[in-house]
C-alpha cells in the first residue's frame, strides 16, 4: 500500500505536477483533462464527478482540545463554502458537503466516528486532533483505503511510513528543539517535566528533554506524569510537582528552574491548583508550554490560570505558518465566529479540505485510493492558509519555524494571547517580540 504514495512513475508525476500548478490558482484548467466544452460560454459537462460528495470531519468539538476543534469547524465551513462557490461558478457538475462529528478528544470515539463517516460514503476525513485519535484510526483507514488528514497530530511515533495517513503539521522531533532553545535562552539550567502519558506527551517530552540536555541543561529524573483519560483531580499531581520544584530551587535557585508542561487544555486546571495552593513555590519559577495549550481559550477565560500564566511567563509553542492574505482571511473569519485567536491547526484544517477537493478535481474520482495517490504532489504545489503545504517522505509537514505565544492582560477583566517570539528551525535563531 505504501507504493501508492512513494513510487509514482516519472511520466505520471510530470503530468500531475503540470496540472496541479494550474489547479493551485483555481480549478478551471484542471477540468481540461476530463471535461468537454459544449458551447461558447464554456459550460462544462463533467465525465467523471457528478453530484454531492461527503467529506468527513472528525474533530474535538468538546474534550481536552475543544477550543481547537471549534476553531477548525469554522475554518472548514469557510473552505467548504469557497470550494462550492468556485465549483458552481465553473459549472463543474459536483460539490462537496462536510459531515462533522465530535471525537470528544477520545481515541475510542474517534474510531467510532471514522466508521460512521465511512458508512456515510466519506473517502477522506479531516481531523484527529490528538495523536492518540489518529493512531487508533490508522489501521482502519489503511484496511479500508480511506484518507485521514490531521492538522495537529505531532507524535514522533507517527513519523513513519503510513499510507492513507497525512499530517499537515511537523512531528515533535522539530518542536522539541524549538522549546528547548527558548528554555535555555531564558537562563534555565534545570527542568522539571510535567507531561501526559500518551504517544504525544511522552514523545514531545522526550524530544524537548534531549534537546535541552544537548544544550547543557539538566532534566529532573523525578518526572510528574498523568493519564489524561482518567485524571480529573490534579491536587495530588501538583503537590508532587511542588515538592520536586522546591528541591530544585534549593540547589539551582528559582531563576534557573522551570516547569515544562506537556498537556492539553487541562493545564488550566493544573494552574488553578498551583496558583491557589502552591503559588509561593510553583509561582516563583518559569513555566513553559506546548502546542496542546498554546492559544487555549480555557486558559485565558479563567482569571486564575490566566494570571498564573502571566506570572510564570508560560511561552507555549506552535509551528509557524507563513503569513499571507489567505491566512488573514481565515483568521478573521474564525475569530469573528469564536472570539478566539485562531490557532495554526485551524489553518491546516482549511488547507486539508482544499487539497482533498483539488485531488478530486485532478483525478475526477472520489476514492481514497485515488486521493492517496496524488495528495503528496497536490499538497506540495498548494499554497494555503498555512503557506506551502509541503510534505516529507512520511506525509508530514516540513518544519520551517515555531512561534512562542504568551498570555497578557487586555484590561481589568479580559486576557488573551500574543505572539511573543519566533524560532527558525533552519538556523536555530530566536526572535523575541514585545508584549502588547
C-alpha positions, 0 to 999 in steps of 0.5 A: 500500500505504501507504493501508492504514495512513494513510487509514482512513475516519472511520466505520471508525476510530470503530468500531475505536477503540470496540472496541479500548478494550474489547479493551485490558482483555481480549478478551471484548467484542471477540468481540461483533462476530463471535461468537454466544452459544449458551447461558447460560454464554456459550460462544462459537462463533467465525465467523471464527478457528478453530484454531492460528495461527503467529506468527513470531519472528525474533530474535538468539538468538546474534550481536552482540545475543544477550543481547537476543534471549534476553531477548525469547524469554522475554518472548514465551513469557510473552505467548504463554502469557497470550494462550492462557490468556485465549483458552481461558478465553473459549472463543474457538475459536483460539490462537496458537503462536510459531515462533522462529528465530535471525537470528544478528544477520545481515541475510542470515539474517534474510531467510532466516528471514522466508521460512521463517516465511512458508512456515510460514503466519506473517502477522506476525513479531516481531523484527529486532533490528538495523536492518540485519535489518529493512531487508533484510526490508522489501521482502519483507514489503511484496511479500508483505503480511506484518507485521514488528514490531521492538522495537529497530530505531532507524535514522533511515533507517527513519523513513519511510513503510513499510507492513507495517513497525512499530517499537515503539521511537523512531528515533535522531533522539530518542536522539541528543539524549538522549546528547548532553545527558548528554555535555555535562552531564558537562563534555565539550567534545570527542568522539571517535566510535567507531561501526559502519558500518551504517544504525544506527551511522552514523545514531545517530552522526550524530544524537548528533554534531549534537546535541552540536555544537548544544550547543557541543561539538566532534566529532573529524573523525578518526572510528574506524569498523568493519564489524561483519560482518567485524571480529573483531580490534579491536587495530588499531581501538583503537590508532587510537582511542588515538592520536586520544584522546591528541591530544585530551587534549593540547589539551582535557585528559582531563576534557573528552574522551570516547569515544562508542561506537556498537556492539553487544555487541562493545564488550566486546571493544573494552574488553578491548583498551583496558583491557589495552593502552591503559588509561593513555590510553583509561582516563583519559577518559569513555566513553559508550554506546548502546542496542546495549550498554546492559544487555549481559550480555557486558559485565558477565560479563567482569571486564575490560570490566566494570571498564573500564566502571566506570572510564570511567563508560560511561552507555549509553542506552535509551528509557524505558518507563513503569513499571507492574505489567505491566512488573514482571511481565515483568521478573521473569519474564525475569530469573528465566529469564536472570539478566539485567536485562531490557532495554526491547526485551524489553518491546516484544517482549511488547507486539508479540505482544499487539497482533498477537493483539488485531488478530486478535481485532478483525478475526477474520482472520489476514492481514497485510493485515488486521493492517496495517490496524488495528495503528496504532489497536490499538497506540495504545489498548494499554497494555503492558509498555512503557506506551502503545504509541503510534505516529507517522505512520511506525509508530514509537514516540513518544519520551517519555524515555531512561534512562542505565544504568551498570555497578557492582560487586555484590561481589568477583566479580559486576557488573551494571547500574543505572539511573543517570539519566533524560532527558525528551525533552519538556523536555530535563531530566536526572535523575541517580540514585545508584549502588547 
